[in-house]
Amino acid sequence: MDLADTGRGGLAETFDALLQRAVLPSEGSVGSTFHRRLAAASASYGGLPVLNVRVTGSSPDDGYTQGELLGEGGMGIVHAAHDAVLRRTVAIKRARTRAGTRAPEALVAEARTLAGLDHPNVVPVHALGQDGDGKPILVMKRIAGRPWSALAREGPDLERDVGILLRVIDSLRFAHDRGVLHRDIKPDNVMIGSYGEVYLMDWGCACPAAQAVTTEVVGTPLCIAPEMLSPGMPIGPWTDVFLLGATLQWVLTGAPRHRGEGLIDTFAEAWACPPATWPAGFPRELAGILDKACARDAVDRFRSAEALGTALRTFLSHRSATALAERSSAVLARLVEAIARGDVQADLLFAECRFGFRSALEGWPNCVEAHEGLRQAYLAFVPWKLAAGELTAVEALLPEVEPALGTPWAAEVATARQAQQTRDAVVRTHALEVAARERRNVGLSLLAAGSVMASFVTFGKRPEDNTQDDVLFLGVATIGLWLLCVAPFWRRLRGHALSRTIVLGILAALGASLVNRLGGWVIRAPIAETLRSDLELQLLSVAMLAMTTEPWLALSAGPFIVGTVLTISQPEDAVAIYGAVTIAATAIAGVVLWRRARLVGRSGGTT
């Protein structure tokens, strides 16, 4: 019968048959335990030894003196007692009179169950006997501590509470291996000792695990598994797994798994077992583990307490990775802000959050927060670097980036790199720093050639003895001598556009001078006019070189300007003026080029 398809009345009728075989807790609360209703039986427990227990007065020499009330539940009541023989405080549990005529027998069954579970997280049994009235008494270790529920009311502590549940799981693994199901795991039934000991208490609902099925309502409605409400439904370790998950959810969220206005509503909630609603900030991995532990269908749960424990231990190992990812996410937020304002601190912030996210992934490769955080860091940082033209930095990061992001960025880098190489090629062929030393040598060779030829014109003959033949010959000789001086540097110079322009410009100036002289020679023009035209051509050539190559070469124009003016005013001294102007101009050009070569050498530039 599917209880989910019944109305409120149907649910009441369905549960009524089960409740007829259940002992309702005295508190009448859905948070209390429902126990088994046992059929009437003999009240004789003559097979148990008689334990000497005094309620008041001095302690007997070989018995117990009952003390303060420690607690009570639906089936039993527990008092502290003093053990006179071993001189220690113990706990004595008795059956409650109003719990039913078979409650004492249930107490004996619980005692024998506990006696078979010798485990650090199960309360040790010291003795089982009967008092003077023939009623059974269970003597156990007294636990000095408080219930897990009381600890949880002070506030959840994820690592602490998961650790406590792992200790409970250890006790259940032991119990399941010995064929025992607990069926009533909840925060009230877990005791935390004064020194951190963890004990799973109240085994009064325990039953054999072999071929167990639901025949009665037992357990606590706020935590109960759906199959514990369906008659004939198999129960097993997976049932205790549900209770474990519901218990941890209750402790960590402060709310039980099942909630309703009353008993029937709570049972309806337990039967439907809807997905849990997790509070904001609750760890997603842990929520997934608890959802699986508390799945409505048993086949969807962890099949054993050990499997649940393994998942929880894995979660704890992931906590450090998650915490690291959370800290790195805070750095990521600062990185985004730094990039928005163009702060140079962005590089350091990126390195910090990238290291944090990658470290988190080393600890937990499937950490969603770290994967997403690292992706967001790349999305913020890489485009910023691309915009800044820092292609090498981007290329270093591309192997780390997922293909969906890296492929477009790689294409963008390739395009930018090609454009950069084109710009660099242009710069290399026009930069003054390249081949500066060779240009200096060219200038010095021009100075040498021009000085030799000018000196020959000026001092080789008397000025009045120079003819157009001499002027033409000296022009040809100057070009030839200069070409001989340039030849050793030509291989280096021809690969640099600026240097090639300077050399060709000088050659063009010398060629123009030669053509001018050839014209004067043909028409037999006065030497003064030929030399004045020559100076004007060289002035024009120097000006063009200064504008297109090295601005400081404009200083060489000064002598040509002065020379041009003087040859007009003093034509009889044109030869001497020409020689002096040529020497001065070539000297200035040589000094400029030599100075440039030295500056480049000091700055570490390419020469």
N, C-alpha and C positions, 0 to 999 in steps of 0.2 A: 504493500500500500504506500502510495506516495503522499506523505504528509503535506508536501508543498501544495498539493491540489485540493486540500481540505480547507474548510472555513474554520473560524474560531471554535465553533461547536464541534466540528469534526476532529480538530486537534485535541480538544478536551476529552472526547470519547476515546480517541486512539491512545492517549497517554494514560487514561484511567486504568486500563487493564494492567499496564506496567506499574503504575503507582500503587496498585493494590498489593504488589509484591515487594514494595519498598518501605523502608522505615524513614519517615520524614524527619528532618533534623528538628531538634527542639526549638531552634531559633526561628524556624519557619522562613528562612531567607534563601534566595536563589544562589547566594554565595556560600552556602553551607553544603556539607556532604550528605548525599542520599546513600543510605546503607541498605544492605540486603535484609529482607524480612525472612527469617528462618522459621521453619515449622516447629511446633512445640516438641520438646524432647525431655528426657529425664534430667532432673537438676542435680544428679549425683556426680561428683567429681572425685570419687574415692581413690582413683588411681594416682592422683597428684599428691605430692608430699605436703604436709602441713607446715606453713611458714608462720613463725611467731611474730605477729605484728601488733604493736600497741598503738592505739590512736593517741593516748595521752600518757603522762607519767614518765618515770625514768626508763631508760632504754634497757631491755632485757640483755642478758649476757650473750645470747645466741640468736637474736632476732632483729627486728626493725622497729623504729619509732616513727610513726607517720607525722609529717609536718605540714607545711603550707600547701595550699592548692596551686598547682602549676598550670592547669588548663583542663578543659573538658570539651567533648564533642558530642556527636549524636549517639555514639555507641559506648564511649568510655570516659572516665574521669581520672586525672593524673595528679598525684601528690608527691611532694618531696618526702624523703624518709632517710633516717640515719641507720646505717649498717653497723651494728655494734661489734661484729666479729672483725671486719676489715677496716672499721673506723673510717667510713667514707659516706658521702651523701649519694643516694641513688634516687631513682624515680619509680614509683609504684603505680601501676595502672590497674583499675578495676572496671568491671562492666557496670554500666548505668542500669539501675533497676527498671526504669521506665522504657528502656530501649527494647524490651522484648524478652521473652522467656529463653530464647536461644542466644541472646547477646553474650552470656558467659562462654558459650561454646565458640562463638566467633572470636572472643578474646583469646581462647586457647589456640584456635587456628592461626590467628595473627602471630601469637608468640612462637609457634612452631615454624611459621613462614620466616619470621625474623631470624630464628635460630639457624635456619639453613642459608642465610645470606650474610656470611662472615665477610664483610666488606668495610673499608674505612669510612664510606659515606652512608652506611646503614647503622642505626643505633644498636649497639651490642645488647644482647639479652643476658642478664646475670642469673635469673632463676625464674621458674614457673612452678607455682604451687597453689594451695588453697588456704584461706584463713580459717579461723575457728568456726565460722558459720558454714563452711563448706563451699565458699564462693572462690572462683579462681583469682589468682593474683599474679601479675606479670611484673617482675623486677628488672629494670633496665638501667643503663647508664643515664645519669642526669646530665642534660646538656645545659651548660651555663651560656646562654646567649639569647637570641630573639629571632622571631620568624622573619623570613625574607620580606614578607609583606610590610612589616614595620620598618625595615631598612629602606624599602622602596619608597615609603611615604615621605622620607626625608629628601627624596629627589633621586632620579635615575642616574646611574653611572655606567655607561655602556660597557667599558672594558671589565669593570667589576661584575656587572650582572651577567654578562655572557660567560665570564669565568665561573661564576656560581653555577650557572646552568650546565656547564661542561662537567662539573663535579657531580651534579645530579645525573647527567647522562652516564657517567662512569658507573654509578650504582645501578642504573637500569640495564646497562649492558650486562653486568654481572647477573642481575635478576633474570633477564631474558634468557641468558645462557643456561640458567637452571630452571627454565620453564615457568617463570612467575611473571604475571602482569600486575602493575600497580593500580591503574585505573582511576586514581584520584590525585594526580599531580597538580599542584597549584601553589601560589606564593605562601599561603598559610601553612602548608605541609613541608616546607623546607626551613630548617633551622640553621642559623649561622652562629657558630660557637664564638666564645670570647677571643680565641686566637685564630679565627678565620676558618675553623672547621665547618664543613658543609654536610648536613645529614638530611636524607629524604625520610620523612616521618609518615605516620599513620598508614600502615599497610592493611587496615581493616577491610578495604575493598578489593584486596589482591585476590587473584584467582589463577588456577593453572592455565598456561598458555596453549596447551595442546588441544586442538579442535574446539577452542572456545567460541561461543556464540552469545549474542545478547538474549537474555531471558528475563532481565529485570533492569530497572533504572538504578544505577549506582554512579557515584561520582558527584561532581559539582556542576550544575547547569551552566554557569558562566564560562566554563572551559570545556565542556563535554564534547566528544567527537560525534558526528552524525550517526555512525554505525552503532553507537551505544544507545540510540533511541529507536532502533528498528529491530523488532523481534526476529530472531533467527539469523541476523546478520553476523558474519564471522568477525571476530576481533582478534587482535594480535599485537606484536610489537609496534606496528604502524599506528595503533590506537594510542599507545603511550607517546609516540612521536607527535601526534596531534596535540596531546596535552602539554608536551614540552614546549612546542611552538606557541600555543595559546598562553602558557605561563610567562614566557619571556616577553611576549607582546604586552601582556598586562603590566608587567613590572616596568617596562621601558616607556610605555605610552600613558600609563596611569588608568587605562580603561580596559575592561575585560573583552574577550573576543566576542562573546554573545551578550547582548543587552536587550531588555524588554521591560514593559510596564509591570509584569508579574510573571509567575511561574510559566503559564502556558505561552505567553508572548516570548519569553526567553527560550523555551523549548523550540518554538517555531523558528526563531532566529538561528538556533543551533542546528536545526534540521536543514534549513535553507543554506546555511553557511555561506553567506555572500562574501565577495572579496573584501578584504580589509581596506580601510581608508587610513593612509599613513600621514602623520603630521608633517608639516613643512620642515625640511632639514633632516628628516629621518634617512639614514644611509640606504641607498637604493639596493645595494647588494644584500644587506641584512633583511630588508623588506622582502626581497625575492626569496631568500632562504625561508623566512617565516611563512610566506604565502604557500610555498611548496610543502612545508611541514604541516600546514593547516588546510591543505586542499580538501575539498568536499569528498572527492572520490579517493579511496585509499590507494588505488593504483598510481595516482599522481603524486603521492607523498614519498619522502625518504622511506625506504623499506625497513630501516633499522635505526635504532638510536645511535649506533656507531656512525652511520652515514650522515646523520644530522650533525653529530659532533665533528666529523671531518670538515663539513661545510662551514661550521662556525669557526673552527680553528683556522681554516683558510681565510675566512673573513677577517679575523683578528690580524693575521699576517699581512693582509691588504690594508689595514687601517693606517699603518705608517705611510704607505704609498699614497693613500687618499689624503691624509693630512698634509703631506708634502705637496700634493697637487693643489690643495686648497690654499696653502701659503703662496705657491707660485702664481695662482690666479690673482691674488692681491697684487703681486708684482706686475702681472700682465696689465692690470687696470692702470697702474702708474706708467707703464710703457706706452699705452695708447694715449694717455694725456701728454706725455713727453713728446711723442711724435707729432701730435696735433699742434704743439707750440714750437716745434723744431728744436727741441732741447738736445744738446749733444749727449746728455745723460742717457738718451734712449739706447745707445749701444751697450752701455753697462747693464741697463735694466733688461734688455733682450737677452744678453748672455746669462743673467741671473735666472730669469724665469725659464729660459730654454734648458739650462742645467737642471733646474728643479723638476720640470716635467719629464725630462729624459731619465733622471734618477728615479722618479716615481714609476716609470714604465719598466725600468730594470727590476724593481721590486715586484711589480705586478703588470705584466705585459698587456693585460686586458682592462686596465684602469681607464674607464670612459672619460673621467674628468681630466686625466693627464693627456689623453689623445686629443680631446677637444681643445684643451688649453694650449697645447703645442701648435695645433692647427691655427688657432686664433692668433698666436704669437707670430707665426709665419705670415699670415694674412695682413697683419699690421706692419711688420718690419720690412719684408721683402719689397713690396711696392714702393715704400719710402726710399729704400736703397736704390731701386731702379730709377726713381725720379732724380736722385742725386747723382746718377751715373757711376755708382760704385759697383761696377760689374763683377770685379773679382770677389768681393764679399758675397754677392748673390750666387755666383758660380760655386762657391764653397758650401753654400747651404742647400743647393738643389738636390744633391744625392739623398738628403734626409727627408725631402718633402714628398708627399704622396703624389703619384702621377697626375691625378686630376688637377692639382695646383701646379706641379713642377713643369709639366709639358708646355703650357702657355708661357710661363716665365722663362723657360729655356729658349723658346722661340723669340721672345722679346729681348733676351740677353744677346742671342745671336745677331739679331738685327742691329741692336745698339753697338755690339762689338764691331760689326762690319762698318758701321758709320764712323765709329771712333777710329778704326784703322785707316779709313779714308782721310779723316781729319789729321791724324798723326802723320800720314804720308805727306800731306800738303805742308804741314808744319815743318817736317824734317827737310823738305826741299826748299823752304823759304826762311828757315830760322837763321838768324845771324850767328848763332852759336856753332852751327855745323860748318866744318871746314874753315874756321876762322884763321887757323895758323897758315893754311895754304894760301888764303887770300892775302894774308900779310906778306907772304913770300912773293906773291905776284906783284903786290904793290912795291915791295922793295926792289924787285927785278925791273919794274917799270921806272922806278927812281934811278936805278943804276943805268939803264939803257938811255933814258932821257937825259940824265946828267952827262953821260959820256958824249952823246951826240950834241947836246947844247953847248958843252964846253968846247967841243971841236969847232962848232960854228963860231963861237964867241972868241975863242983864243987861238984857233988853228990858223986863221988868216986875219989880215986886217979887215975891218968891216967893209971898207970900200972895195976890197978885192973879191968878196963873195958874189957868186953869180947864181942865176936860176938853176944852173946845172948842179951846183953845190947843194942848194936847198933841196932839190928833188932827190939827189943821191942820199942826203942825210935822212930824208923821210923814209926811203926804202930801207936804209940800213937800220934805222930805229925799229921799224916793224920786224925785220929779220932778227935783230938782236933780242928783242922782247919775246918773240916766239920761241927762241932757243931757251930763254929763261923760264918760260911757262911750261914747256914740254914735260919736265919731270913731275909736275903737279896736276897735269891735265886729267889723268885717270880719276883722281880723287875729286877734282872740281867739276867734272862733267856730270856726275851723278847728283849734284846739288844745284837746284834751279837758280838760287840766288847767286851762288858763286859763278855759275855758267853765265848768268846775265852780266855780272861785273866784267868777266873776262871778255865776253863778246862785245860789251859796251866799250871797253877800252880799245878792243881791236877795231870796232866801228869808228871810234874817234880817231884812231891812228890812220884808219883807211880814208876817212873823210879829209884828214889833213893831207894825206898823200895825193888824193884826187885834186884838192885845192892847189897843191904845189904843182901838180902836173898841168893844171889849167894855166897857172901863171907861167910855167915853162913854155907852154905852147904859144901863148900870146905875147910872151916876153914882157910881162907886166913888171912894174917896179917891185923890187924885193920887199920894200916896206909894205906895199899893199898886200902882197902874198902872205907875209908873216902876220899882218893885222887880221886878215881873213882867217888865218890858221888859228890865231888866239881866240877869235870869236867862236869858231867851231868847237874848240876844246872847252871853252866856257860853257857852251850849250851841252856838250857831252857830260861834263862834270855835274851840271845842274840836274840832268836826267838821271844819272847814277845816284845822286844824293836823294832824289825823290823816290826812287824805286828800290834802293838797297839800304845803304848806310847813310843816315842823315848827316852825320858828322863830316862826310866827304864834301859837303857844301863849303867847308872852310877853304878847300882848294880853289874855289871859284874866285876868291879874293885876288890872288896874283894875276889871274887872267883878266879880270876887270881893270886892274891898274895898268897892266901891260897894254891892253887895247887902247886905253886913253893916251898912254905915253907914245905909242907908235903913231897916233894921229897927230899929236902935238910935236913930236920929235922924230920924224921919219928917217932922218939921217942916222939915228941911233937904233933903228928897228932891230938889227941883228943882235946887238948887245942886250937890248931890252927883252927880246924873245928868249935868248939863252937864260937870262936871269929869272924871267917869269916861269919858264919850264922847270928849272931846277927847284924853285920855291914851291910851285904847285905839286910837283911829284914828291917833294920832301914832306909836305903837309899830308898828302894822301898816304904815304908810307907810314907816317907816325900814327895816323888815325887807325889804320888797319892793324898795326903792331899793338896799339893800345887795346883794341877790341880783342885781339888774340890773348893778351895777358889777362884781361878781365874774365874771359871765358874759362881760362885755365884755373884761375883762383876759385871760381864758383863751382868747379867740378863739371862744367858743361862739356858736351861733345865737341871736340875740335877736329 
